[in-house]
Amino acid sequence: MAPLNEEQLDKKKRERKEQIMRAALKVFADNGVKLTKISMIAKEAKVSHGLVYHYFDSKDEILYESIEYGMQENMVEQFFNDLNDSRRTPLEKIKQFTRFAFKESDTGISNMVFRIVQQLNVVNGLPDHIHELVENAGKFYIEALTPLFLDGQKRGEIIQGDTEELLGVYLTVLSSIMADDPSFWRENLEWKVEILLRMISIR
């Protein structure tokens, strides 16, 4: 077999790095940032522990680059584009998003990125560059969800009041659940989503 040329080698390295970042997103989302170990990421990516360190210097670097990769792939943005293109009512769209937030990580990168960002929102002492990335990602979710909340209030589906404050409460509750035990919410998911949405909906 002929040796790979430089372009083929670069492509293989890029694919291997993406393979590790995808695995890292799943492990961070499912286990939380604090409990995640490099060995867990290596196992999920089906590569050696040493190979992970060939591409990344530390767990913080994997975390930063993986979130950045997930956001740059526009997969999160695509989820909201698809949601907004649907014929659901504002409350149904928020319900769909809430359901999406709690599903297992094999549903896609957008789900993983959201869950990791929500976990990190309640973590103190993050390195500045990671804090800035999480803050920017958080702003994206606020900008994407605000029109749904406003429309829902206009249609009488969502309780009246300060929209920004209401959205803040909703996201804070999601963040707290993500940081605690999201696996609990996956059991009887539909019922629990209904309960969660009662705090913002008009019954």
C-alpha positions as CSV (number, residue, x, y, z in Angstrom):
1,M,0.0,0.0,0.0
2,A,1.4,3.4,-1.0
3,P,2.2,5.8,1.9
4,L,-0.2,8.7,2.5
5,N,0.7,12.0,1.0
6,E,0.7,15.2,3.1
7,E,-2.9,16.1,2.3
8,Q,-4.1,12.6,3.2
9,L,-2.2,12.7,6.4
10,D,-3.7,16.1,7.4
11,K,-7.2,14.8,6.6
12,K,-6.6,11.7,8.7
13,K,-5.3,13.9,11.6
14,R,-8.3,16.2,11.4
15,E,-10.8,13.3,11.3
16,R,-9.1,11.7,14.3
17,K,-9.2,15.0,16.3
18,E,-12.9,15.4,15.5
19,Q,-13.4,11.8,16.6
20,I,-11.9,12.6,20.0
21,M,-13.9,15.9,20.3
22,R,-17.2,14.2,19.5
23,A,-16.4,11.5,22.1
24,A,-15.4,14.2,24.6
25,L,-18.7,16.1,24.1
26,K,-20.6,12.9,24.9
27,V,-18.6,12.1,28.0
28,F,-18.7,15.6,29.4
29,A,-22.5,15.8,28.8
30,D,-23.2,12.4,30.3
31,N,-20.8,12.6,33.3
32,G,-20.3,16.3,34.0
33,V,-17.0,18.2,33.6
34,K,-15.7,17.5,37.1
35,L,-16.1,13.7,36.9
36,T,-14.8,13.3,33.3
37,K,-11.3,11.8,33.0
38,I,-9.1,11.7,29.9
39,S,-9.3,7.9,30.1
40,M,-13.1,8.0,29.8
41,I,-12.8,10.2,26.6
42,A,-10.1,7.8,25.2
43,K,-12.4,4.8,25.8
44,E,-15.4,6.5,24.2
45,A,-13.3,7.6,21.2
46,K,-11.8,4.1,21.0
47,V,-8.2,5.5,21.0
48,S,-5.3,5.2,23.4
49,H,-4.9,7.5,26.3
50,G,-1.6,8.7,24.8
51,L,-3.2,9.6,21.5
52,V,-5.6,12.0,23.2
53,Y,-2.6,13.8,24.7
54,H,-1.0,13.9,21.2
55,Y,-3.9,16.2,20.1
56,F,-4.6,18.0,23.4
57,D,-2.5,19.1,26.3
58,S,-5.1,19.0,29.0
59,K,-8.8,18.3,29.9
60,D,-9.5,22.0,29.8
61,E,-8.1,22.2,26.3
62,I,-10.3,19.3,25.2
63,L,-13.3,21.0,26.8
64,Y,-12.7,24.3,25.1
65,E,-12.0,23.0,21.7
66,S,-14.9,20.5,21.8
67,I,-17.5,23.1,22.7
68,E,-16.0,25.5,20.1
69,Y,-16.2,22.7,17.5
70,G,-19.8,21.9,18.4
71,M,-20.8,25.5,18.1
72,Q,-18.9,26.1,14.8
73,E,-20.6,23.1,13.2
74,N,-23.8,25.1,13.3
75,M,-25.6,22.1,14.6
76,V,-27.2,24.0,17.5
77,E,-28.2,26.7,15.1
78,Q,-29.7,24.2,12.8
79,F,-31.8,22.7,15.6
80,F,-33.4,26.1,16.2
81,N,-33.8,26.8,12.5
82,D,-35.7,23.5,12.2
83,L,-37.7,24.3,15.3
84,N,-38.7,27.7,14.1
85,D,-39.7,26.4,10.6
86,S,-42.1,23.9,12.2
87,R,-45.8,24.7,12.6
88,R,-45.8,24.1,16.4
89,T,-47.1,26.8,18.7
90,P,-44.5,28.7,20.8
91,L,-45.2,26.6,23.9
92,E,-44.9,23.4,21.8
93,K,-41.6,24.6,20.5
94,I,-40.3,25.3,24.1
95,K,-41.5,21.8,25.1
96,Q,-39.7,20.3,22.1
97,F,-36.5,22.2,23.2
98,T,-36.9,21.1,26.8
99,R,-37.4,17.5,25.7
100,F,-34.3,17.8,23.5
101,A,-32.2,19.2,26.4
102,F,-32.8,16.0,28.5
103,K,-32.3,13.4,25.9
104,E,-29.4,11.0,25.8
105,S,-26.2,12.4,24.1
106,D,-26.5,10.1,21.1
107,T,-29.2,12.4,19.8
108,G,-26.6,14.8,18.4
109,I,-23.9,17.3,19.1
110,S,-26.3,20.2,19.6
111,N,-27.8,18.4,22.6
112,M,-24.4,17.7,24.1
113,V,-23.2,21.3,23.7
114,F,-26.3,22.6,25.4
115,R,-26.0,20.2,28.3
116,I,-22.4,21.0,28.8
117,V,-23.0,24.8,28.7
118,Q,-25.8,24.5,31.2
119,Q,-23.6,22.5,33.6
120,L,-20.8,25.0,33.3
121,N,-23.1,27.9,34.0
122,V,-23.1,26.9,37.7
123,V,-19.4,26.0,38.0
124,N,-17.1,28.5,39.7
125,G,-13.4,29.1,38.9
126,L,-13.5,28.3,35.2
127,P,-10.4,29.5,33.2
128,D,-11.1,32.9,31.5
129,H,-11.2,31.5,28.0
130,I,-13.7,28.8,28.9
131,H,-15.8,31.2,30.9
132,E,-16.0,33.5,27.9
133,L,-16.9,30.7,25.5
134,V,-19.7,29.5,27.9
135,E,-21.0,33.0,28.2
136,N,-21.1,33.5,24.5
137,A,-22.9,30.1,24.0
138,G,-25.3,31.1,26.8
139,K,-26.1,34.3,24.9
140,F,-26.9,32.3,21.8
141,Y,-29.5,30.2,23.7
142,I,-31.1,33.4,25.2
143,E,-31.3,35.0,21.7
144,A,-32.8,31.9,20.2
145,L,-35.4,31.3,23.0
146,T,-36.5,34.9,23.7
147,P,-38.7,35.2,20.5
148,L,-40.5,32.0,21.5
149,F,-41.2,33.3,25.0
150,L,-42.4,36.6,23.6
151,D,-44.6,35.0,21.0
152,G,-46.0,32.6,23.7
153,Q,-46.9,35.6,25.9
154,K,-48.5,37.4,23.0
155,R,-50.7,34.3,22.2
156,G,-51.6,33.8,25.9
157,E,-49.8,30.5,26.2
158,I,-47.1,31.7,28.5
159,I,-47.5,33.7,31.7
160,Q,-47.1,37.5,31.5
161,G,-44.3,39.4,33.1
162,D,-40.7,40.3,32.4
163,T,-39.8,38.0,29.5
164,E,-36.0,38.1,30.2
165,E,-36.6,37.3,33.9
166,L,-39.0,34.4,33.0
167,L,-36.5,33.0,30.5
168,G,-33.7,33.4,33.1
169,V,-35.7,31.3,35.6
170,Y,-36.4,28.6,33.0
171,L,-32.7,28.3,32.0
172,T,-31.6,28.4,35.7
173,V,-33.8,25.4,36.5
174,L,-32.4,23.6,33.5
175,S,-28.8,24.4,34.5
176,S,-29.4,23.1,38.1
177,I,-30.9,19.9,36.8
178,M,-28.0,19.4,34.3
179,A,-25.5,20.0,37.1
180,D,-27.2,17.6,39.4
181,D,-28.6,14.4,37.8
182,P,-29.9,14.7,34.3
183,S,-30.3,10.9,34.1
184,F,-33.2,11.1,36.7
185,W,-35.1,13.2,34.2
186,R,-34.8,10.7,31.4
187,E,-37.2,8.4,33.2
188,N,-40.9,9.4,32.6
189,L,-39.5,12.3,30.6
190,E,-42.8,13.5,29.1
191,W,-44.4,13.8,32.5
192,K,-41.5,15.6,34.0
193,V,-41.3,18.0,31.0
194,E,-45.0,18.8,31.5
195,I,-44.4,19.6,35.2
196,L,-41.4,21.8,34.4
197,L,-43.3,23.8,31.8
198,R,-46.1,24.5,34.3
199,M,-44.0,27.2,35.8
200,I,-44.1,29.2,32.6
201,S,-47.4,28.2,31.0
202,I,-50.9,29.4,31.5
203,R,-53.0,26.4,32.6
